[in-house]
């Protein structure tokens, strides 16, 4: 199972604990997430784009929240902070 760890560009900084786990092209909050492990997916992965899912605190979104590039996830146009070049997450 792949997990997402906060990276240098994340608003809370990097962390050794995973924030999300990938299951069935959905991202679920993991043990390191500030709200703890979650049963509802916060994000859906479609190709190299990541969209907010119904379990996200802001609800589902139509614009991509993150883009996957080389094992990193970067903020995209649907992100609260807009698109950016600093990775929010690393896939491990």
N, C-alpha and C positions, 0 to 999 in steps of 0.2 A: 504494500500500500504506500502510495506517495503521500508525503506530507509537505505543508507549506510553513516555512519559518520566516518570521519578520526579518527584513533586511534593512540596509542602511537608510533607505528612503522612507521607511514606514514612519508614520507620525509618532508612534511610541518607541521608535528605535529598534535595533535588532534584538533578537532573543534566542536563547538555546532551546526553547520549548516551542513545539509546533502549534500554530494557531488554527490550521485547517488540515483535514484528511480528505483525500480524494477517493470516492466510491461511486461507481456507475456514472461517470462524468459530472458528478456533483461534488461540491466542497462543503463539508460539515465542520462546525466548530470542534476543535480538538482540546485536549487537556490544558494547553498553554493559553487558550483564548481567554480574554478577560471575563467573559460570561460563562466559561466552562464548556464542557462537552455538550454538544447539541444534537438533537434527533432530527431536526429539520435542516435541509440544505440552505446555506446562505448564498451560494453561487452555483451557476451552471456553466460548464465548459463547452464551447462550440468552436471547434477548430483551434485557432490560436487566440480566441477571445473569451473573456470571462464576464458573465452577466449576473447581476443581482437576481436571486431567486426569491420565492415567496417567504422563505424563512428569515431573510435579511431584515434587520431592524427598520430599514427604510422601504421594505417591500420589494417586489420584483421591478426590474428596470429594462428598458428597451435598448439603451445605448451601452456599449461595452464599458465595464468598470475597470478591467485590467486587460493587458495584452501579454501573451507569453512569448518571450524571446530568449533563446539559449539557456533554459533552466531558471530564468528569472521572470517575475511578473511585474510589469510596469503599469502605472496608472494610465488610464485611457480617458476619452472624452466624457464618459458617463460618471467618472469618479468625482466625488465631492470637491477634490482639489484640482480637477482638470487633468489633462494629459501631462505626463512628465517623463524624464529620462532616468530618474533614480529608482532602482528596484524597491518595491514594497515587500516582495516575498522571494524566497529561493525555494526551489523544489529539491527535496532530498528523499 
